[in-house]
């Protein structure tokens, strides 16, 4: 079986390669206080059931032919 794969070899210039492999020393900010996030209720079966029900009704309404509005008794 023939294979049409080409092995990739990326050639970089010396200065670009040096910048990519240079070690960067960073400090961690310890005095920062993040705001508290309120926990929401977990995703439940009831939420999933409501989403599916609403999607089903949306497709039923979307497949209905449009009403003809003539201005009398609509």
C-alpha positions as a printed NumPy array, in Angstrom:
array([[  0.   ,   0.   ,   0.   ],
       [  1.401,   3.348,  -1.002],
       [  1.476,   6.202,   1.386],
       [  1.301,   9.814,   0.263],
       [  2.351,  11.195,   3.608],
       [  5.086,  13.759,   3.701],
       [  7.149,  14.082,   6.804],
       [  7.052,  17.615,   8.034],
       [ 10.286,  19.357,   8.809],
       [ 10.125,  22.927,   9.822],
       [ 13.276,  24.922,   9.412],
       [ 13.562,  28.02 ,  11.537],
       [ 16.096,  30.739,  11.504],
       [ 18.567,  30.725,  14.376],
       [ 17.3  ,  33.903,  16.053],
       [ 13.649,  32.778,  15.9  ],
       [ 14.555,  29.41 ,  17.384],
       [ 16.505,  31.107,  20.179],
       [ 13.513,  33.309,  21.044],
       [ 11.194,  30.294,  21.136],
       [ 13.323,  28.247,  23.504],
       [ 14.343,  31.081,  25.836],
       [ 13.275,  30.448,  29.433],
       [ 10.934,  33.073,  30.83 ],
       [ 10.772,  33.469,  34.585],
       [  7.438,  34.66 ,  35.86 ],
       [  6.136,  35.56 ,  39.271],
       [  2.764,  34.582,  40.633],
       [  0.56 ,  37.338,  42.   ],
       [ -0.424,  36.273,  45.499],
       [ -2.1  ,  39.472,  46.684],
       [ -4.918,  39.42 ,  44.1  ],
       [ -8.401,  38.588,  45.378],
       [-10.818,  37.206,  42.824],
       [-14.518,  37.997,  43.138],
       [-16.722,  35.203,  44.429],
       [-18.863,  33.558,  41.786],
       [-22.3  ,  32.396,  42.817],
       [-22.845,  28.75 ,  42.108],
       [-25.722,  28.043,  39.808],
       [-27.891,  24.996,  40.104],
       [-26.461,  21.982,  38.337],
       [-27.827,  20.933,  34.989],
       [-30.73 ,  18.591,  35.674],
       [-32.874,  16.135,  33.779],
       [-35.804,  18.519,  34.082],
       [-33.878,  21.273,  32.27 ],
       [-32.937,  18.85 ,  29.506],
       [-36.549,  17.695,  29.181],
       [-37.757,  21.313,  28.884],
       [-35.143,  22.114,  26.253],
       [-36.158,  19.114,  24.14 ],
       [-39.86 ,  19.873,  24.535],
       [-39.393,  23.493,  23.48 ],
       [-37.282,  22.45 ,  20.502],
       [-39.962,  19.989,  19.392],
       [-42.688,  22.641,  19.538],
       [-40.458,  25.112,  17.712],
       [-40.015,  22.674,  14.822],
       [-43.752,  21.985,  14.683],
       [-44.509,  25.711,  14.502],
       [-41.71 ,  26.247,  11.973],
       [-43.11 ,  23.587,   9.612],
       [-46.616,  25.082,   9.514],
       [-47.598,  26.891,   6.333],
       [-47.865,  30.664,   6.779],
       [-51.281,  32.175,   7.54 ],
       [-52.85 ,  34.452,   5.019],
       [-53.869,  37.668,   6.74 ],
       [-56.464,  39.598,   4.807],
       [-57.434,  42.187,   7.42 ],
       [-60.85 ,  40.72 ,   8.189],
       [-61.189,  39.094,  11.589],
       [-57.584,  38.323,  12.34 ]])
